[in-house]
């Protein structure tokens, strides 16, 4: 993993961890539903941010290397992974 992305992803996971703990406390205290939903949506946004970082890393390292390899098998694998990511993000993610 690229060092810059690893640092950002690690930071993002720590934020998400804190958000999850906060959400659990809100549920335990039976906070106002709108406040719980707001916190839950913030967690989803944070997870989307983490997803983007990991995706950026994968494309700029693994996918790029596979496409540049000159090997048809590796290039095919790269394209299959990109299509799978597209499917996961756009079909199952909704």
C-alpha positions as CSV (number, residue, x, y, z in Angstrom):
1,X,0.0,0.0,0.0
2,X,1.3,3.5,-0.8
3,X,2.6,5.1,2.4
4,X,0.5,8.3,2.0
5,X,-2.7,6.3,1.4
6,X,-1.9,3.9,4.3
7,X,-1.5,6.9,6.7
8,X,-4.8,8.4,5.5
9,X,-6.7,5.1,5.6
10,X,-5.4,4.3,9.1
11,X,-6.5,7.7,10.3
12,X,-9.9,7.3,8.7
13,X,-10.4,3.9,10.4
14,X,-9.6,5.4,13.8
15,X,-12.2,8.1,13.1
16,X,-14.7,5.4,12.1
17,X,-14.0,3.4,15.2
18,X,-14.7,6.5,17.4
19,X,-17.9,7.1,15.4
20,X,-19.1,3.6,15.9
21,X,-18.4,3.8,19.7
22,X,-20.3,7.0,19.8
23,X,-23.2,5.5,17.9
24,X,-23.3,2.5,20.3
25,X,-23.5,4.9,23.3
26,X,-26.3,6.9,21.6
27,X,-28.3,3.7,21.1
28,X,-27.6,2.6,24.7
29,X,-28.8,5.9,26.0
30,X,-31.8,5.8,23.7
31,X,-30.9,9.2,22.2
32,X,-33.3,10.9,19.8
33,X,-33.7,8.9,16.6
34,X,-32.7,11.7,14.3
35,X,-29.4,12.1,16.2
36,X,-28.7,8.4,15.9
37,X,-29.6,8.5,12.1
38,X,-27.3,11.5,11.7
39,X,-24.4,9.7,13.3
40,X,-25.1,6.6,11.3
41,X,-25.0,8.6,8.1
42,X,-21.8,10.2,9.1
43,X,-20.3,6.7,9.5
44,X,-21.5,5.8,6.1
45,X,-19.8,8.9,4.6
46,X,-16.6,8.0,6.5
47,X,-16.7,4.4,5.2
48,X,-17.2,5.8,1.6
49,X,-14.1,8.0,2.2
50,X,-12.1,4.9,3.3
51,X,-13.4,3.0,0.3
52,X,-12.2,5.7,-2.0
53,X,-8.7,5.6,-0.5
54,X,-8.3,1.9,-0.8
55,X,-9.7,2.0,-4.4
56,X,-7.3,4.8,-5.3
57,X,-4.4,2.7,-3.9
58,X,-5.6,-0.4,-5.8
59,X,-5.9,1.4,-9.1
60,X,-2.7,3.3,-8.9
61,X,-0.7,0.3,-7.9
62,X,-2.1,-3.2,-8.7
63,X,-4.3,-2.3,-11.6
64,X,-1.7,-0.1,-13.2
65,X,1.0,-2.8,-12.8
66,X,-1.2,-5.4,-14.3
67,X,-2.1,-3.3,-17.3
68,X,1.5,-2.3,-17.9
69,X,2.7,-5.9,-17.5
70,X,2.3,-6.7,-21.2
71,X,0.8,-10.1,-20.2
72,X,-2.6,-10.7,-21.5
73,X,-3.7,-12.8,-18.5
74,X,-2.7,-9.9,-16.1
75,X,-4.4,-7.3,-18.2
76,X,-7.6,-9.4,-18.4
77,X,-7.5,-9.8,-14.6
78,X,-7.2,-6.1,-14.2
79,X,-10.2,-5.4,-16.4
80,X,-12.2,-8.1,-14.6
81,X,-11.4,-6.5,-11.2
82,X,-12.4,-3.0,-12.5
83,X,-15.7,-4.4,-13.7
84,X,-16.3,-6.2,-10.5
85,X,-15.6,-3.0,-8.5
86,X,-18.0,-1.1,-10.7
87,X,-20.6,-3.8,-10.1
88,X,-20.1,-3.8,-6.4
89,X,-20.2,0.0,-6.2
90,X,-23.1,0.7,-8.5
91,X,-25.4,-2.3,-8.3
92,X,-25.0,-3.9,-4.9
93,X,-24.2,-0.6,-3.2
94,X,-27.7,0.8,-3.9
